[in-house]
């Protein structure tokens, strides 16, 4: 059996869930196209998803395409649920990025396309909603070329675009104009193809070359259509079959896979969604999952009690999971999202997107529910580890991390519906970080046996790094200079201590190097190395003079003429840094940067300032130093 794991991605409301429905309808999986507005879609299975008309959790549905099993993964479009998208990206063979023909290239569209390109995921583009008033074709293609990639090839054109009669006509390589356009783009992407063209242009196999360049990430076919009417979807399906890769799978050896989703069955047991890279998974097998925590890799053993693979639509059937498939596996009681199955080498590296930059304290409406709330939040964290329930140092109550206000509503709904706990939230606040400014070094050497409380020699150096580089820990000593247990004790302590800097925020964008080591046989303990490392880091942090930085978003706002003064005043009150501004007779435009903490307040006020006619897009940009007194997050000393 051959498998293609296909992601459907888009900015919110571009129509990716509707496209999923249309693909399933065309494949004969469903006999009626569901509606997002009516809550009748296959992939939006949560009550909250159906009520709000948005996708919150990634969902898998399967259909057959010429003997190929396509596992179609519908992902959230709202930025508050970008963590779900990140987990899906790690298991894809190919992707369809949906762009609205009306709204065009939006902030999340750019973020997703850049990420797909960086990961080398072969990607087709589907321009949806060609039947809607305001739909565009030629100028939209120009926007896509400038904002996404110049390596785009339109595979169709639209007649009567922007009307209910909109019809899509696919191009063929037998058409001279289309072939010339394709040849021009393909020769730019391949020196070999260019040489073949110069030698004998009539013998070129443009379709095979397009497939090769799509699979290498060098070219992106663009299909126009409407998920609602079905126009153009058949051509997209044919493009999926022709141009996206079906990787060869290795069925031999131990199973190796990635856990990208965890849910709970009716009996409360964990169900792990595993994308199997190689090998097979069968019931009664022993599996080992690996997880990276504070720099160290932990392993957990479990016995598989049941395996199901996606067969038709959302239904699954008991089977041995083959390489390339997505399996629902029960019995792994310790499993969590992000775990690698079978080999720690399969553990993911750093995240594709910025972790949550907001947090809020959550408390039960009834104080007697406090313990139940803590347990419920830990259960939710199994589905989304980035929620990261933790004790807030100031209030001594539980806090969670968020990407935005919609996610707060989702957390409240899940706690009420699944656990029967009504909750209240404090005002959302920004999560700051600390960046070292100066290099600092420290050394603790063992003295004579009788004179030192810690039988450990540790040398460390802390260096500022580039913005966005994160925390890197490296050895500048021979690995054999310490036992594995002692070496791990140092690394774990570095990650633990730097979660709380001088002002209580995580220390990032720096490099910590272990520069000197020494120990005395079995007399030196891991605790010796933990305490010495923590002591040295405390002093080094003070010496490095860290800068506290706040998260900042990039924004664009478009508003009717006559409302500009009110919009600019609100931007000023939100501490916006305006970088661009112009206007026409009917419309004003402003772009710039704004503290993430102020974005929601501005977004909430904007409709009232502009009679609901403004368009506001925003995305995380960077962390910037805070001027004045740095904000403190609890007591950092207590965390030591």
GIGI-V425418 format. One record per backbone hydrogen bond with DSSP energy under -0.5 kcal/mol. CO is the residue of the C=O (numbers start at 1). NH is the residue of the N-H. Records with the same first field share a line. If there is no record, write none. Layout:
CO: NH / NH
This chain:
2: 69
4: 6 / 71
5: 93 / 94
6: 73
7: 9 / 96
8: 75
9: 98
11: 14
15: 19
16: 20
17: 21
18: 22
19: 23
20: 24
21: 25
22: 26
23: 27
24: 29 / 30
25: 28
32: 34
35: 39 / 40
36: 39
43: 45
46: 50
47: 51
48: 52
49: 53 / 54
59: 74
61: 72
62: 313
63: 70
65: 68
67: 2
68: 65 / 70
69: 4 / 71
70: 63 / 72
71: 6 / 73
72: 61 / 74
73: 8 / 75
74: 59
77: 12
78: 81
79: 82
81: 84 / 85
82: 86
83: 87
84: 88
85: 89
86: 90
88: 91
89: 92
93: 122
94: 7
95: 124
96: 9 / 98
97: 126
98: 11
99: 128
100: 104
101: 136
104: 100 / 106
106: 110
107: 111
108: 112
109: 113
110: 114
111: 115
112: 116
113: 117
114: 118
115: 119
116: 120 / 121
117: 120
120: 122
122: 95
124: 97
125: 127 / 223
126: 99 / 128
127: 225
128: 101
129: 132
130: 162
132: 135
137: 141
138: 142
139: 143
140: 144
141: 145
142: 146
143: 147
144: 148 / 149
150: 152
151: 220
153: 222
155: 171
157: 169
159: 167
160: 163
163: 166
167: 159
168: 170
169: 157
172: 175
175: 179
176: 180
177: 181
178: 182
179: 183
180: 184
181: 185
182: 186
183: 187
184: 188
185: 189
186: 189 / 190
190: 194
191: 195
192: 196
193: 197
194: 198
195: 199
196: 200
200: 203
201: 204
204: 206
205: 209
206: 210
207: 211
208: 212
209: 213
210: 214
211: 215
212: 216
213: 218 / 219
214: 217
220: 153
221: 125
222: 155
223: 127
225: 130
226: 230
230: 233 / 234
231: 226
232: 236
233: 237
234: 238
235: 239
236: 240
237: 241
238: 242
239: 243 / 244
240: 244
245: 247
249: 251
250: 279
256: 277 / 278
257: 341
258: 260 / 275
259: 338
261: 273
263: 271
265: 268
269: 265
270: 331
271: 263
272: 274 / 329
273: 260 / 261 / 275
274: 276 / 327
275: 258 / 277
276: 324
277: 250
278: 256
281: 321
282: 285
285: 287 / 304
287: 302
288: 342
289: 300
290: 340
291: 293 / 298
293: 296
296: 293 / 298
298: 291
300: 289
302: 287 / 304
304: 284
306: 330
307: 319
308: 328
309: 317
312: 315
313: 62
315: 311 / 312
317: 309
319: 321
321: 281
322: 325
325: 276 / 327
326: 310
327: 274 / 329
328: 308
329: 272
330: 305 / 306
331: 303 / 333
332: 335
336: 339
339: 259
340: 290
341: 257
343: 346
344: 347
357: 431
358: 402
359: 429
360: 400
361: 426
363: 424
365: 367
366: 369
367: 370
369: 373
370: 374
371: 375
372: 376
373: 377
374: 378
375: 379
376: 380
377: 381
378: 382
379: 382 / 383
380: 383 / 384
382: 337
384: 387
385: 388
387: 401
390: 399
392: 396
397: 392
398: 362
399: 390
400: 360
402: 358
404: 408
405: 409
406: 410
407: 411
408: 412
409: 413
410: 414
411: 415
412: 416
413: 417
414: 418 / 419
415: 419 / 421
416: 420
420: 422
422: 365
424: 363
429: 359
430: 432
432: 506
433: 549
434: 508
435: 547
440: 462
442: 460
444: 458
448: 451 / 452
449: 452
453: 455
454: 456
456: 458
457: 518
458: 444
459: 515 / 516
460: 442
461: 463 / 513
462: 440
463: 511
466: 469
470: 472 / 510
472: 512
474: 514
478: 481
479: 482
483: 487
484: 488
485: 489
486: 490
487: 491
488: 492
489: 493
490: 494
491: 495
492: 496
493: 497
494: 498
496: 499
497: 500
498: 507
501: 504
503: 633
505: 501
506: 434
508: 436
509: 465
510: 472
511: 463
512: 474
513: 461 / 515
514: 476
516: 459
518: 457
519: 521
520: 523 / 524
521: 524
525: 529
526: 530
527: 531
528: 532
529: 533
530: 534
531: 535
532: 536
533: 537
534: 538
535: 539
536: 540
537: 541
538: 542
539: 543
540: 544
541: 545 / 546
542: 545
544: 437 / 438
547: 435
548: 626
549: 433
550: 624
551: 596
552: 621 / 622
553: 594
554: 619
555: 592
556: 617
557: 590
558: 615
559: 588
560: 563
563: 567
564: 568
565: 569
566: 570
567: 571
568: 572
569: 573
570: 574
571: 576
572: 575
574: 595
576: 578
577: 593
580: 591
582: 589
586: 561
587: 584
588: 559
589: 582
590: 557
591: 579 / 580
592: 555
593: 577
594: 553
595: 598 / 599
596: 599 / 600
598: 602
599: 603
600: 604
601: 605
602: 606
603: 607
605: 608 / 609
606: 609 / 610
607: 612
610: 613
615: 558
617: 556
619: 554
622: 552
624: 550
632: 634
634: 636
635: 639
636: 639 / 640
637: 640
